[in-house]
Amino acid sequence: MSERNRMRWSWLFVAVVAAAGGVLAVVDMPVMASGDDDHEHAREYLESGQAMPLTQLLSRPELAGRQVLEAELEHEHGRLVYELELLGDDGRVDKRYFDAASGEPVQRARDD
């Protein structure tokens, strides 16, 4: 791959990561919470230490260079997790779950 293409992919990755930071969404919240309040809930989780910033999670070595299609902050099985949809080199979507507070992997499921 040429240096020019590497730079182009690097900038594309930066743009995707920046966009993913704005995609934070909280699901499985009480009915009174509307979609308009998702960013407020995410901010509360960040400020209280229940969730790390998405940019910090995306700096993990196993995520380096991966294209992020979607990032969500949600409750899964009683814990707050980041759900990341990543595009693999083979063109397949890989869903990965990480504990929102520690950043440790929770489970891995592959979409067909």
Secondary structure, DSSP 8 states (H G I E B T S, - for coil): --HHHHHHHHHHHHHHHHHHHTT--EES--TT--GGGHHHHHHHHHHHTSS--HHHHHTSGGGTT-EEEEEEEEEETTEEEEEEEEE-TTS-EEEEEEETTT--EEEEEE--
